[in-house]
Amino acid sequence: MGQAVRLEREGEIGVIVVENPPVNALGQAVRQGLLACLAQAEADEAVRALVILGAGRTFMAGADIREFGKPPVPPFLPDVVDAIEEARKPTVAAIHGTALGGGLEIAMGCDYRVALAGAKVGLPEVTLGLLPGAGGTQRLPRLAGVEAAIEIMTGGKPLPSAEAVRLGIVDEVAEGADARAIGVDFARRLLRDGAVKRRTRDLSAPLDAARADPALLATAREKVAGRSRGLVSPLLIVDAVEAAVRGDFAAGLKRERELFEQAMDSPQRRGLIHAFFSQRQAARVPGLSPDVRPRPVAQAAVIGAGTMGTGIAMVFANAGLPVFLLETDESALGRGMETIRRTYEGAVSKGRMKEAELARRMALVRPTLDYAGIGEADIVVEAVFESMEVKREVFARLDAVMKPGAILATNTSTLDIDVIAAVTGRPQDVAGMHFFSPAHIMRLLENVRGARTAPDVQATLMELGKRLGKVSIMTGVCYGFVGNRMLHQRGREAIDLVEEGASPAEVDAVLTDFGFPMGQFALWDLAGIDVGWRIRQERRKSGDPDAPSPNWLDRVAEKGRFGQKTGAGVYAYEPGSRAPLPDPEVEALIAAWREEKGVTPRRIAPQEILERCLYATVNEGARILEEGIAARAGDIDVAWVNGYGFPAHKGGPMFWADETGLAAIVEALGSYARQPGRAHLEPAPLLARLAREGRGFKDLPEA
Ligand code: T1G
């Protein structure tokens, strides 16, 4: 590999170029190279000012996350930033792409910062369970002030360069495409105007407001505490900023170091970094050679203008792709288009979208009643009623009208892709794209490859998923694929626990205390109890041996209590409120059910509720791995973190199981399984084997 950092000359300006693809992460070689080039430039009398920039697509995008958890290797990033700040010659950071984390800390160690118009800057360490550890918590408040600095660091979101200029983080935004040119030009102007060093550590005015008003920090801390949702590092960030306000720079750096080490040691850092890397690894389809090229997708079609169909059509329009929305029922098509318009108008009224953008996106959605009109689309996603018969009819028509090479995808959440593909003459072009409702909001996309789905179709779906702003995993064909199949087990335990004596609210409280945004029964009330109830009836009617036996939740549905959409489900809801309220009518229904079943209700400890719900989930994940439906445990974690609200700082169900210890899980499942009616909780063979061998899911090779 070429030199990670090199010093070049533009007349009297020294240009330090960092080249460490793909994102110029500040690994050990880069840190070493920066110090060497800095020393070289300082020793060269002909160099009167310095520009630091990144080669390729971005400025440095942060420390090298792969180094975390390993013994730190010098030189350390805070020392590199200090060395830049203490350089005798004026230094300029020329930013393009994303200057993130340690990258922005390098830039703040420079005297000045100039950025291309499309660049972004940020300190996203909080999303990794960390805080800026190379002076960011001390320098950012000295540029942007305390409140803005706390917002930026605890939010973790990158800022557009214009906003960074407004806040005083960046000195100038320049049009043009070349960071080098704008950096050298800025440095030349500095020299011409006789500008001197302006070390960030010497700035103090932006701290004055907080130094004058102790309540400012206290208010900021309260706000952060209110939205941290169990995360540790946001409040550590406030502690670090407090040190900047209360003491001098050196004391603040020291305090930052202590807090950074504390965050680095937390399980939350391990969970969030696992979530970061597993999401990127999931994008690589196992067994697919990287030189398989995706098929071009320039326009799409969606079949069905119901909730899912209109949501999926918006997903394409939001990504700038023209999309036909086909619905054979004219009034349903009109309603669908109205739904899309209203959704966009809602975004405009909330200031999240400009009128012009609304018009642009609406123009991208082309309603049609006629299959003949969509033949030219490169991909079609079917989103009609969840019935195999209806879907096979639709696919037979698609097979007749779509151009050769078009991808025929189904949004089914439970049905067998291979059975659908068999009705076409092109099973190699058939796959699943399982979006989650609401499709234009939920990030997870389960791409499903059938037995005969072509490799380039698989590659197309993963590439398209990224273009659509989704987090994608590739799954094989089974009932419920990855997420819903595991959710089904958690739901089964939740229903049983209530039959045995827990209340729905007790079960839900255990799950929300664990970190889920809502409990199992609140989730069913949101999604609609009738959805699962109809699927269970379909499965029983079709004689499916795995169909669940009737349960008390069926009774709730039979009363027409479908959840929020009918104003009552497992819980009651005040008009206009989504807050779940325990309902005596349901409690009576459950008591009657227990009596009918001869069950004497018992008090169930929260630990048992947690183990039965989550260990059953993990156990099903182990079966999914055994069957090769998911190739990696990390893919299962990605599905649950991005589609089911599993707290990202716990990494996902399989990562959390490893952290919990598989032996303890196997022992608990084994003991539950020995109780009457709970044989289904028997540990999966893979889970039992890993526990026996003292290994974890993380030790499994990719399928
Ligand atoms: N370290 C190591 N690898 C990284 C990396 C990083 N910081 N960022 C990205 N990668 C890899 C990624 O795994 C993938 O690898 C490839 O680069 C492309 O990434 C001391 C402690 C920059 C916005 O949190 O947000 O600095 O899968 O697919 O969609 O205070 O990457 O190809 O093998 O995401 O174009 C702070 C994390 C670190 C930024 C580009 N920085 N990265 O997005 O590409 S902590 C971050 C991103 C820190 C200091 C602290 C994004 C991106 P592979 P990608 P992208």
Residues whose N, C-alpha, C, O or C-beta is under 5 A from the ligand:
A	BS01	T1G	P22 V23 A25 A61 G62 A63 D64 I65 R66 T98 L100 G101 G102 P124 E125 L131 P132 G133 A134 R280
